[in-house]
């Protein structure tokens, strides 16, 4: 293929078409009229020998070839942007750069309100593209440069990815305030007698609850598996189900949903750290250093103790899953 014969502006149009899956919206995204974007799509179809977008009863859909192009095209455009924009010239107030940030919906709930408020004040033209990737996919995205920064915990990675722990958290148990177990100090047997809700896409409660129980040759009764956290507080409030989750998220649920309470787990005390991950090739990037600082600020602002919340719940004695006790934690004022 003769690269000199390719208009690289077509990649910008292609990226918009892949993201919007709609010719008119894609045109608006990049400042092209509908006829101009239709012409760009025709040229792209000829270039790739593929329809890329096809009309269906449900609307325009991407072909398999188009789906394969999403990440490579985004990565190419990000590399071009970095070549053309010098780090010394980075000014948050004037920048129109787009950053890709890996967050789960749990972390998005904790961080995005504060992060977006900071962006509005410090970088009104900067945009974020939030992706939710599994652990291995997160590391691959950092390696491939399709993701600038990831917030997660316990990622297995090689020496090319830098990890920086930034915030401590621990697991607690969320339940309805009128739950029969809400007034009790949970023993292990009490905990195992409860009916559990589990967010299967999240590794946190598996790692800090199920793994502990497996070592003790015990298991909990999970009656509802969910793929996300959105409905958890309402389900817990209106049923006898309990949910194991990071305390920082649980305290947000307490604040926003009346009728909930939380307690410590009857396990050994096992705090963990939320960490930032980025590729070492960008260690000297002023833009990414600025973004990391904003993320850290937003993470610390989400600390429930920062606004008068009570101390972390105490849990069982280290190494003794059977004899630990969980102390009920009062709702924050």
C-alpha positions as CSV (number, residue, x, y, z in Angstrom):
1,X,0.0,0.0,0.0
2,X,1.3,3.4,-1.0
3,X,1.0,5.5,2.2
4,X,1.6,8.7,0.3
5,X,-1.7,8.2,-1.6
6,X,-3.7,8.0,1.7
7,X,-5.3,11.0,3.2
8,X,-4.6,10.6,6.9
9,X,-7.7,12.8,7.6
10,X,-9.6,9.7,6.6
11,X,-8.4,8.0,9.8
12,X,-10.0,10.9,11.8
13,X,-13.3,10.3,10.0
14,X,-13.0,6.6,10.4
15,X,-12.4,6.9,14.2
16,X,-15.6,9.1,14.4
17,X,-17.6,6.6,12.4
18,X,-16.5,3.7,14.5
19,X,-17.3,5.6,17.7
20,X,-20.7,7.1,16.6
21,X,-21.9,4.4,14.2
22,X,-23.9,7.1,12.5
23,X,-22.8,9.2,9.6
24,X,-24.4,12.5,10.6
25,X,-23.2,12.3,14.3
26,X,-19.7,11.3,13.1
27,X,-19.7,14.4,10.9
28,X,-20.7,16.7,13.8
29,X,-18.0,15.1,16.0
30,X,-15.2,16.0,13.5
31,X,-16.7,19.2,12.0
32,X,-17.8,17.7,8.6
33,X,-21.1,18.1,6.8
34,X,-23.2,15.0,6.3
35,X,-22.4,14.8,2.5
36,X,-18.7,15.2,3.3
37,X,-18.8,12.4,5.9
38,X,-20.7,10.2,3.5
39,X,-18.0,10.8,0.9
40,X,-15.3,9.9,3.5
41,X,-17.2,6.7,4.3
42,X,-17.3,5.8,0.6
43,X,-13.6,6.4,0.3
44,X,-12.9,4.3,3.4
45,X,-15.0,1.4,2.1
46,X,-13.0,1.5,-1.1
47,X,-9.7,1.7,0.8
48,X,-10.5,-1.2,3.1
49,X,-12.6,-3.3,0.7
50,X,-15.3,-3.6,3.3
51,X,-18.7,-2.0,4.0
52,X,-17.5,-1.0,7.5
53,X,-21.0,0.2,8.5
54,X,-24.2,-1.6,7.4
55,X,-27.8,-0.6,7.8
56,X,-30.0,-3.0,9.9
57,X,-33.5,-2.7,11.4
58,X,-31.8,-1.6,14.6
59,X,-29.7,1.1,12.9
60,X,-26.2,1.2,11.6
61,X,-23.9,-1.6,12.8
62,X,-20.2,-2.2,12.4
63,X,-18.9,-5.1,10.3
64,X,-16.4,-7.6,11.8
65,X,-13.6,-5.8,10.0
66,X,-14.7,-2.4,11.4
67,X,-14.8,-3.9,14.9
68,X,-11.2,-5.0,14.4
69,X,-10.2,-1.5,13.4
70,X,-11.4,0.3,16.5
71,X,-8.4,0.0,18.7
72,X,-5.7,0.1,16.0
73,X,-7.1,3.3,14.5
74,X,-7.4,4.9,17.9
75,X,-3.8,4.0,18.7
76,X,-2.5,5.4,15.4
77,X,-4.3,8.7,16.0
78,X,-3.0,8.9,19.6
79,X,0.6,8.4,18.3
80,X,0.2,11.1,15.7
81,X,-1.2,13.5,18.3
82,X,1.8,12.9,20.5
83,X,4.2,13.4,17.6
84,X,2.6,16.7,16.6
85,X,2.0,18.2,20.0
86,X,5.2,18.7,22.1
87,X,5.1,18.1,25.8
88,X,6.6,21.5,26.5
89,X,3.6,23.1,24.9
90,X,1.1,21.3,27.0
91,X,-1.2,23.8,28.7
92,X,-4.3,22.3,30.4
93,X,-6.4,25.4,29.8
94,X,-5.8,25.4,26.1
95,X,-5.3,21.7,25.4
96,X,-7.9,19.8,23.3
97,X,-6.3,16.5,24.0
98,X,-8.3,13.4,24.6
99,X,-7.1,10.9,27.2
100,X,-8.2,7.2,27.6
101,X,-8.6,6.1,31.2
102,X,-9.4,2.6,32.3
103,X,-12.0,2.6,35.1
104,X,-14.5,0.0,36.3
105,X,-18.0,1.3,37.0
106,X,-17.1,1.0,40.8
107,X,-14.1,3.3,40.4
108,X,-16.0,5.6,38.0
109,X,-18.6,6.1,40.7
110,X,-15.9,7.0,43.2
111,X,-13.7,9.2,41.0
112,X,-15.5,10.7,38.0
113,X,-17.6,13.3,39.8
114,X,-14.6,14.9,41.4
115,X,-12.3,14.3,38.3
116,X,-14.8,15.9,35.9
117,X,-15.2,18.9,38.2
118,X,-11.5,19.4,38.2
119,X,-11.3,19.1,34.4
120,X,-14.0,21.7,34.0
121,X,-12.0,24.1,36.1
122,X,-8.5,23.4,34.9
123,X,-8.9,22.0,31.4
124,X,-12.3,22.8,29.9
125,X,-11.4,21.5,26.4
126,X,-9.8,18.2,27.5
127,X,-11.9,15.1,27.0
128,X,-11.9,11.6,28.5
129,X,-12.6,8.3,27.0
130,X,-13.4,5.8,29.8
131,X,-13.0,2.1,29.0
132,X,-13.6,-0.9,31.3
133,X,-11.2,-3.7,30.5
134,X,-10.4,-6.9,32.3
135,X,-7.0,-7.1,34.1
136,X,-5.1,-8.8,31.2
137,X,-6.7,-6.5,28.7
138,X,-5.8,-3.4,30.8
139,X,-2.1,-4.3,30.7
140,X,-2.3,-5.1,27.0
141,X,-3.9,-1.7,26.4
142,X,-1.2,0.1,28.3
143,X,1.4,-1.8,26.3
144,X,-0.3,-1.0,23.0
145,X,-0.7,2.6,23.9
146,X,-4.5,2.5,23.5
147,X,-4.9,3.5,27.1
148,X,-3.1,6.4,28.9
149,X,-3.8,5.5,32.5
150,X,-5.5,2.7,34.4
151,X,-6.9,2.7,37.9
152,X,-7.3,-0.8,39.4
153,X,-5.8,-3.1,42.0
154,X,-3.5,-6.1,41.9
155,X,-2.7,-6.1,38.2
156,X,-0.1,-8.6,37.1
157,X,2.2,-6.7,34.8
158,X,5.8,-6.6,33.5
159,X,8.5,-4.1,34.1
160,X,7.3,-1.9,31.3
161,X,4.2,-0.8,33.3
162,X,4.6,1.4,36.4
163,X,2.3,0.9,39.3
164,X,1.8,3.5,42.1
165,X,-0.5,2.7,45.1
166,X,-2.4,5.8,45.9
167,X,-5.3,5.0,48.2
168,X,-6.1,2.3,50.9
169,X,-9.4,0.6,51.1
170,X,-10.9,-2.6,52.6
171,X,-13.9,-4.8,52.2
172,X,-17.1,-4.5,54.2
173,X,-20.6,-6.0,54.1
174,X,-23.6,-3.8,53.0
175,X,-27.1,-4.7,54.0
176,X,-30.5,-3.2,54.7
177,X,-30.7,-1.2,57.9
178,X,-33.7,-3.4,59.0
179,X,-31.9,-6.7,58.1
180,X,-32.1,-9.2,61.0
181,X,-28.3,-9.3,61.0
182,X,-27.8,-5.6,61.1
183,X,-27.8,-5.4,64.9
184,X,-25.4,-8.3,65.3
185,X,-21.7,-8.7,65.4
186,X,-21.2,-11.2,62.6
187,X,-19.4,-14.4,63.3
188,X,-18.2,-16.5,60.3
189,X,-21.2,-18.8,60.7
190,X,-23.5,-15.7,60.7
191,X,-21.9,-14.4,57.6
192,X,-22.2,-17.8,55.8
193,X,-25.9,-18.1,56.8
194,X,-26.7,-14.9,54.9
195,X,-28.0,-14.7,51.3
196,X,-25.4,-12.9,49.1
197,X,-25.4,-10.7,46.1
198,X,-22.2,-10.7,44.1
199,X,-20.9,-8.5,41.3
200,X,-19.2,-11.1,39.1
201,X,-17.2,-8.6,37.0
202,X,-15.4,-7.2,40.0
203,X,-12.5,-9.2,41.4
204,X,-12.6,-7.5,44.8
205,X,-15.1,-9.6,46.7
206,X,-13.9,-12.8,45.1
207,X,-10.3,-12.0,46.2
208,X,-11.1,-10.9,49.7
209,X,-14.1,-13.1,50.5
210,X,-14.3,-16.2,48.4
211,X,-10.6,-16.8,48.4
212,X,-10.5,-16.6,52.2
213,X,-13.4,-18.9,52.5
214,X,-11.9,-21.5,50.1
215,X,-8.8,-21.6,52.3
216,X,-11.0,-22.3,55.3
217,X,-12.9,-24.9,53.2
218,X,-16.1,-22.9,53.5
219,X,-18.3,-21.1,50.9
220,X,-21.1,-18.5,51.0
221,X,-24.6,-18.7,49.5
222,X,-24.6,-16.5,46.4
223,X,-28.2,-16.2,45.1
224,X,-27.7,-13.2,42.7
225,X,-24.9,-12.6,40.3
226,X,-24.8,-9.2,38.7
227,X,-22.5,-7.7,35.9
228,X,-22.4,-4.2,37.4
229,X,-22.8,-2.1,40.6
230,X,-25.6,0.2,39.6
231,X,-28.6,-1.7,41.1
232,X,-26.8,-3.0,44.1
233,X,-28.0,-0.5,46.7
234,X,-31.6,-0.7,45.7
235,X,-31.6,-4.5,45.6
236,X,-29.9,-4.7,49.0
237,X,-32.2,-2.1,50.6
238,X,-35.4,-4.0,49.4
239,X,-34.3,-7.6,50.1
240,X,-32.5,-9.7,52.7
241,X,-29.4,-9.9,50.4
242,X,-26.0,-8.6,51.5
243,X,-23.1,-7.5,49.3
244,X,-19.4,-7.5,50.0
245,X,-17.7,-4.4,48.5
246,X,-15.0,-1.8,49.1
247,X,-15.8,0.5,52.0
248,X,-15.4,3.7,50.0
249,X,-18.1,2.6,47.6
250,X,-20.3,1.3,50.4
251,X,-20.2,4.7,52.1
252,X,-21.3,6.4,49.0
253,X,-24.2,4.1,48.8
254,X,-25.0,4.9,52.5
255,X,-25.0,8.6,51.7
256,X,-27.2,8.3,48.6
257,X,-29.6,5.5,49.5
258,X,-31.4,5.7,52.8
259,X,-32.1,2.5,54.6
260,X,-28.7,0.9,54.4
261,X,-26.0,0.0,56.9
262,X,-22.6,-1.7,56.8
263,X,-20.5,-3.9,59.0
264,X,-17.0,-5.4,59.0
265,X,-16.3,-8.9,57.8
266,X,-15.5,-11.7,60.2
267,X,-12.2,-12.3,58.4
268,X,-8.6,-11.4,58.9
269,X,-8.0,-7.7,58.3
270,X,-7.0,-7.4,54.6
271,X,-6.7,-3.8,53.4
272,X,-5.7,-3.3,49.8
273,X,-4.6,-0.3,47.7
274,X,-6.1,1.2,44.6
275,X,-3.3,1.9,42.2
276,X,-2.5,3.9,39.1
277,X,-0.9,2.1,36.2
278,X,0.9,3.7,33.2
279,X,3.5,2.7,30.7
280,X,7.0,3.7,31.5
281,X,7.5,5.2,28.1
282,X,5.3,8.1,29.2
283,X,7.1,8.6,32.5
284,X,8.4,12.0,31.5
285,X,5.1,13.1,29.9
286,X,3.9,16.4,31.4
287,X,0.4,15.8,30.2
288,X,0.1,12.4,31.8
289,X,1.8,13.6,35.0
290,X,-0.9,16.4,35.2
291,X,-3.6,13.8,34.6
292,X,-2.3,11.5,37.2
293,X,-2.2,14.4,39.7
294,X,-5.8,15.1,39.0
295,X,-6.8,11.5,39.4
296,X,-5.0,11.2,42.7
297,X,-6.7,14.4,44.0
298,X,-10.1,13.0,43.0
299,X,-9.3,9.7,44.6
300,X,-8.3,11.3,47.9
301,X,-11.4,13.6,47.8
302,X,-13.5,10.4,47.6
303,X,-12.1,9.2,51.0
304,X,-15.1,8.8,53.4
305,X,-12.9,9.9,56.3
306,X,-12.2,13.2,54.6
307,X,-15.6,14.6,55.4
308,X,-16.0,13.3,58.9
309,X,-16.8,9.6,58.1
310,X,-16.0,7.1,60.9
311,X,-12.9,5.0,61.0
312,X,-12.5,1.8,59.0
313,X,-14.3,-1.2,60.5
314,X,-12.3,-3.6,62.5
315,X,-12.2,-7.2,61.4
316,X,-11.1,-10.5,62.7
317,X,-7.7,-11.6,63.9
318,X,-5.1,-12.1,61.2
319,X,-5.0,-15.7,60.1
320,X,-8.2,-16.8,61.8
321,X,-11.2,-16.8,59.5
322,X,-13.2,-18.8,62.0
323,X,-12.8,-16.8,65.1
324,X,-12.7,-13.2,63.9
325,X,-15.6,-10.8,64.6
326,X,-17.1,-8.0,62.7
327,X,-18.1,-4.8,64.5
328,X,-21.1,-3.0,63.1
329,X,-20.2,0.5,61.8
330,X,-22.4,3.4,62.5
331,X,-23.7,5.4,59.5
332,X,-21.7,8.5,58.9
333,X,-23.4,11.7,60.0
